[in-house]
Amino acid sequence: MKPVYLERHDPDKNMHRFYQLHVTPGLFGDWALVREWGRAGSPGTVRKDWFESEDEAQTARQRLVEVKQKKGYQSIG
């Protein structure tokens, strides 16, 4: 599945952030939700959360996208 890339910009606060999410299979039949976030144009912090099934990982990804969009992040691409 295609990664989700979100950005949030607020020039008044000098805020230029990104948040990227994608789901990928593991070696043992598990699935990872890989998240990367940080200042746009810089390397970000990476975190992997592991799930038993692809559906669980996709559900978690969708929840995070909704939370970030409520905070002002917009989907790019």
PyMOL commands that set and color helices and strands:
alter all, ss='L'
color gray80, all
select helices_A, chain A and resi 11-13+54-70
alter helices_A, ss='H'
color red, helices_A
select strands_A, chain A and resi 4-10+15-25+31-39+45-51+74-75
alter strands_A, ss='S'
color yellow, strands_A
deselect
rebuild
show_as cartoon
